[in-house]
Each structure stands twice: as C-alpha cells, then as structure tokens.
C-alpha cells in the first residue's frame, strides 16, 4: 500500500481536481484506490457526489479523539466506482486541531489509522486543505509521496517554499522523507506566458518535476458539475489523457515496467468472501427506506456573508436554525440534508436576500416572477 498526499497551500491550483482524477485513473488500471478528503470544505466529496453516507460517517469521525464519536475507517468508506472508494469530509474537520491540542504526536494520527487498517488498497490518495496547518501536517506525515500541483500563474511558487520547509521539518524531527514531485496544472498551450511560467517551475523543481503536464481543459470542470471523474465523464478529452499519463508516470516511478497493462489486484483477490445474508421482511422494508433516502449537500461560497440559510419544498421554505448553513474555511458554507427521492425547489437566503444556487443550472419561474433552483433526487433502487 502506498499513500500519496496532494498538497499546496495555494487555492485554485487544481489540487482537488488532481486528487479525484489521478485516483480515478489509477483505479482504471485495476488497482484498488481509496481517496481521503481531508479538506473541511469537502470539495472532493462534493465533486464525486459522495453524499450517500450519514453525516456521522466521515474522516472526522475516524480521526476524532472523542471515544463517543470515533468510528473505524471501514465504516466511513463510500463507493465511487469500480476499484475507487472515498472517505468523505465534513466541516467538523476544522475543529480537529483543537481536540488534539496538547496531545503528544497528534500530527501522526492519520498515519496511525492507516497503518492499523488492513491493506485492502494499493494506493491511498489524500486531498489536503489549502493551508499548512494540522491537517496537512497529518497528511504529509502519513504520505510516501507528495504531489504539489502548480498552476501557471504569477503567484505560482508563492508558499511552495513553506511546504518544502514543512517537509524538511518532518524529515529532521521524525526522520520521515516522502518523495516530492511538482505537477504543472492549468497549462494553456496557446500562450507564451504559460510556457514561460512552466519553464520557471521546471527550473525550481528540477528532476522532481513530473514530465506530465495537465492542460487547461473545460471537460475537467464539466466533470465536476456532473459529480464524476474525467475518466468516467469523457475518456477521450485532453483532461482524461493528461491524468491517465500522470497515472502511468506515477506507476513507472513506483517501478511498474508496463503501466498500461491491465492489473489484477492481489489484495482484492485475497478479500474474504462475504456470505449471502437472508433478510427478514422487516429488514427488507428498512433497507428499502434507506435506499430511498439520499444525503444532499447544499454549498455556497460567500466570504462576506454573516448568515446563510437554505429553504425549499423539503422544509416548507422555513428559515430557522435547522435550515442554517455552517461556515467553513475560505468563505464556503455547507448544510447536509437527508431527503427522500423526488423533485424539489429551493433557494439560499444570504443575509436576508433570496438568491438562486449559481452552481445549479436547473431552475423554474415561481409565482413571484423570480426563479427557484430545482433539484431531482433519483431513487437508489434498481
């Protein structure tokens, strides 16, 4: 089992996009992959629609020091696609550092969890938050390799020195020295500016720079809006080709001679065969109800807002404590609601002003002459 942390304190550099799509590309080769969303904003979870678990099943509940809340890693895993699983995030992750305040070697908690879990995955990929705090330190401590996505902007190398300093501190204090690789992202082949920045980045990282370059590709954004990886969205797109190339380069660095050859996981072959269980009529009814109910994440970015609520058909358009979104990091707000399948109209209320969901193109005109956002939750039954 190998652990890869995707880290950069700079936002907007393609960190979560890389975490999602290199995981999907590795899974497509036949290897079993687990993606851990360690960002309290939960962008990787949102980008893969990993919202079918109850709110108390996330990486926070795996890492928490509270024995009443703590859960096993296995109990918090959700399936994304074949060979590809995820442990979702939650806004509660932002409180984890305070919980571990004063505890010795708290930055090794994630490493302890992963080392004590059965090796059922060939690769574990960690999507880090855009900061160099407690959570990122835990990821770097647990990682065998650190991939640093570098976008082609004027501020591209700002903050990278601090990340390298943190890695040097881990090496000096703990003796842990993960392999480091820079990855060029959001590269616009049409501009000389991108080419000049890429040249500067390559000079900075030297032989630690991936040869693969992730080109600017609109299909990557469209895949996120659909809640799937670029591999599942459009395998012929430049985005899919680039992340597949990154996957192959990663495997070659790990000593795989022919990364394009289909791989059969020896780990998956060794998994115990589960016995078929016969459910009672009452259990079948309960299971049916659980399949009919989905968890929906309402998320909105507004760093200036003081209060944000979500109101719609599902809560009789009420604005109260039950409909209030929780403030996260970097201006993001989030509310998770469990709903039965069906069609719902809704709106956000930002500091008293009603507004549509800008990330949802589905909308309908209402009785007041304005528009409501519309979502449809499909049944989980076959």
MIDREN-364244 format. One line per 3 residues: their letters; for each residue y, z, x of C-alpha. Coordinates in steps of 0.5 Angstrom, whole numbers. Layout:
REM MIDREN-364244
a) Y,Z,X  ...
//
This chain:
REM MIDREN-364244
xxx) 0,0,0  7,-2,3  14,1,0
xxx) 20,-4,0  27,-1,-1  32,-6,-4
xxx) 39,-2,-2  46,-4,-1  52,1,-3
xxx) 56,-5,-5  55,-7,-12  55,-15,-14
xxx) 51,-17,-8  44,-19,-12  40,-12,-11
xxx) 37,-11,-17  36,-19,-18  32,-19,-12
xxx) 28,-13,-14  26,-16,-20  24,-23,-17
xxx) 21,-21,-11  17,-16,-15  15,-22,-20
xxx) 14,-27,-14  9,-22,-10  5,-21,-17
xxx) 5,-28,-18  0,-29,-12  -5,-24,-15
xxx) -2,-17,-12  -1,-11,-16  6,-9,-16
xxx) 10,-3,-18  18,-3,-19  21,3,-19
xxx) 28,3,-22  32,9,-18  39,7,-21
xxx) 41,11,-26  45,5,-29  38,2,-31
xxx) 39,-5,-29  32,-7,-27  29,-3,-33
xxx) 34,-7,-38  33,-14,-34  26,-13,-36
xxx) 26,-10,-43  22,-4,-40  24,0,-46
xxx) 18,1,-50  16,8,-47  19,14,-50
xxx) 26,17,-47  22,22,-43  18,17,-39
xxx) 22,15,-33  22,16,-26  27,22,-27
xxx) 21,26,-30  17,24,-24  22,27,-19
xxx) 25,33,-23  24,40,-20  23,43,-27
xxx) 16,44,-29  17,44,-36  20,37,-36
xxx) 15,34,-30  10,28,-31  6,24,-27
xxx) 7,18,-24  2,14,-28  4,17,-35
xxx) 11,14,-34  9,6,-32  10,1,-37
xxx) 7,-6,-36  12,-12,-35  7,-18,-34
xxx) 0,-19,-30  0,-15,-24  7,-13,-25
xxx) 9,-6,-27  15,-2,-27  17,6,-28
xxx) 24,5,-32  30,9,-30  35,14,-34
xxx) 42,16,-34  39,23,-32  37,21,-25
xxx) 45,22,-24  43,30,-25  37,30,-20
xxx) 41,32,-14  44,38,-17  37,40,-19
xxx) 35,40,-12  41,43,-9  38,48,-3
xxx) 31,46,-3  28,44,3  27,37,5
xxx) 29,35,-2  30,28,1  22,27,2
xxx) 21,28,-6  19,21,-7  15,20,-1
xxx) 11,26,-3  10,23,-10  8,16,-8
xxx) 3,19,-2  0,23,-7  -1,18,-12
xxx) -8,13,-12  -7,7,-8  -7,2,-14
xxx) -2,-2,-12  -1,-7,-6  7,-7,-6
xxx) 12,-1,-9  19,-4,-9  25,1,-10
xxx) 31,-1,-13  36,3,-10  43,5,-14
xxx) 49,2,-11  51,8,-7  49,12,-1
xxx) 47,19,-4  41,23,-5  37,18,-9
xxx) 38,12,-4  36,17,2  30,19,-2
xxx) 28,11,-2  29,10,5  25,16,7
xxx) 19,13,3  20,6,5  16,2,10
xxx) 21,-4,10  29,-4,7  31,-11,5
xxx) 39,-11,5  42,-16,0  48,-19,3
xxx) 53,-23,-2  57,-29,1  64,-25,0
xxx) 70,-23,4  67,-16,4  60,-17,5
xxx) 59,-13,11  63,-7,9  59,-1,8
xxx) 53,-4,11  54,0,18  54,6,14
xxx) 47,4,11  45,3,18  48,10,20
xxx) 43,13,15  37,9,17  39,12,24
xxx) 39,19,22  33,18,19  30,16,25
xxx) 33,21,29  32,27,25  25,25,22
xxx) 22,20,26  22,15,20  24,8,22
xxx) 23,3,17  23,-5,18  30,-7,16
xxx) 31,-14,14  38,-17,12  38,-22,6
xxx) 43,-28,4  44,-28,-3  49,-32,-8
xxx) 50,-37,-3  54,-43,-5  51,-49,-1
xxx) 57,-53,-4  63,-49,0  64,-48,7
xxx) 67,-41,6  59,-39,4  57,-43,10
xxx) 62,-39,15  60,-32,12  53,-34,13
xxx) 54,-35,20  57,-29,21  52,-25,17
xxx) 46,-28,21  50,-26,28  51,-19,25
xxx) 43,-18,24  40,-23,29  33,-23,29
xxx) 33,-18,23  35,-23,18  31,-27,13
xxx) 30,-34,14  30,-35,7  37,-36,3
xxx) 38,-34,-4  42,-40,-7  47,-39,-13
xxx) 43,-41,-19  45,-40,-26  38,-39,-28
xxx) 38,-32,-25  43,-30,-30  40,-33,-36
xxx) 33,-30,-34  36,-23,-34  39,-24,-41
xxx) 32,-26,-43  29,-20,-40  24,-24,-36
xxx) 24,-25,-28  26,-32,-26  19,-34,-24
xxx) 17,-33,-32  23,-36,-34  24,-42,-30
xxx) 19,-43,-24  22,-50,-23  29,-47,-22
xxx) 32,-46,-15  32,-39,-16  25,-39,-17
xxx) 24,-43,-11  28,-38,-7  25,-32,-9
xxx) 18,-35,-8  20,-37,-1  22,-30,0
xxx) 16,-27,-2  12,-32,3  16,-30,8
xxx) 15,-22,7  8,-23,7  8,-27,13
xxx) 12,-21,16  6,-17,14  1,-21,18
xxx) -1,-25,12  -3,-32,15  -4,-36,9
xxx) 1,-33,4  1,-39,-1  -7,-38,-2
xxx) -9,-34,-9  -10,-27,-7  -15,-23,-11
xxx) -13,-15,-11  -19,-11,-8  -15,-5,-11
xxx) -15,-8,-18  -23,-9,-17  -24,-2,-15
xxx) -21,1,-21  -25,5,-26  -27,1,-32
xxx) -25,4,-38  -30,6,-43  -28,3,-50
xxx) -26,8,-55  -27,8,-62  -21,11,-66
xxx) -21,14,-73  -18,12,-79  -12,17,-78
xxx) -11,15,-70  -11,7,-72  -5,9,-77
xxx) -2,13,-72  -3,7,-66  0,2,-71
xxx) 6,6,-73  7,7,-65  7,-1,-64
xxx) 12,-2,-70  17,3,-66  21,0,-60
xxx) 26,3,-56  32,0,-56  38,1,-50
xxx) 45,0,-52  49,-1,-46  56,-2,-45
xxx) 61,-3,-39  68,1,-39  70,5,-34
xxx) 77,7,-37  73,9,-44  73,16,-46
xxx) 68,16,-51  64,10,-54  59,10,-60
xxx) 54,5,-63  54,4,-70  50,0,-75
xxx) 45,-1,-80  40,3,-77  44,9,-77
xxx) 49,8,-83  54,6,-79  56,13,-77
xxx) 60,16,-72  57,22,-69  54,26,-63
xxx) 48,22,-65  51,16,-64  55,17,-58
xxx) 53,14,-51  52,17,-45  57,16,-39
xxx) 53,14,-33  55,11,-26  60,5,-24
xxx) 63,5,-31  57,4,-35  55,7,-42
xxx) 48,8,-45  44,10,-51  37,9,-53
xxx) 35,9,-60  28,8,-62  27,3,-68
xxx) 22,0,-73  22,-7,-72  27,-11,-76
xxx) 34,-14,-76  40,-10,-75  47,-11,-75
xxx) 51,-6,-70  58,-5,-66  61,-1,-61
xxx) 66,4,-62  70,4,-56  76,10,-56
xxx) 76,9,-64  76,1,-63  71,-3,-66
xxx) 68,-8,-62  62,-13,-61  57,-13,-56
xxx) 59,-18,-51  52,-19,-48  49,-21,-54
xxx) 51,-28,-57  48,-27,-64  53,-25,-69
xxx) 55,-26,-76  61,-25,-80  62,-19,-84
xxx) 65,-17,-91  72,-15,-87  72,-22,-84
xxx) 70,-20,-77  64,-21,-73  58,-16,-72
xxx) 53,-16,-67  46,-18,-69  39,-16,-66
xxx) 32,-17,-68  26,-13,-66  20,-16,-67
xxx) 13,-13,-69  9,-10,-63  2,-12,-67
x) -1,-18,-65
//
